[in-house]
């Protein structure tokens, strides 16, 4: 079973790498760092790149194929893309379902 701490590390690494590659000044201070919204420099294009990279990395490392940006994600009352931690929680949930 994949541990939540492993997923958190994978996601924070992907966010750091993606924002750096795209020339965005984004610092992760903790899990509650805003990931997407009015108070963050991450726009929808960057968010899509992050999600695709997370999905690819999970598939590569754990041979698990999940779709993070789905109707299930967008129909939630609270978006799983609000913070790093909300994305970690949602991704962990998806990984446990597969």
Rosetta blueprint (number, residue, H / E / L):
1 X L
2 X L
3 X L
4 X H
5 X H
6 X H
7 X H
8 X H
9 X H
10 X H
11 X H
12 X H
13 X H
14 X H
15 X H
16 X H
17 X H
18 X H
19 X H
20 X H
21 X H
22 X L
23 X L
24 X L
25 X L
26 X L
27 X L
28 X L
29 X L
30 X L
31 X L
32 X L
33 X L
34 X E
35 X L
36 X L
37 X L
38 X L
39 X L
40 X L
41 X L
42 X L
43 X L
44 X H
45 X H
46 X H
47 X H
48 X H
49 X H
50 X H
51 X H
52 X H
53 X H
54 X H
55 X H
56 X H
57 X H
58 X H
59 X H
60 X H
61 X H
62 X H
63 X L
64 X L
65 X L
66 X L
67 X L
68 X L
69 X L
70 X L
71 X H
72 X H
73 X H
74 X H
75 X L
76 X L
77 X L
78 X L
79 X L
80 X L
81 X L
82 X L
83 X E
84 X H
85 X H
86 X H
87 X H
88 X H
89 X H
90 X H
91 X H
92 X H
93 X H
94 X H
95 X H
96 X H
97 X H
98 X L
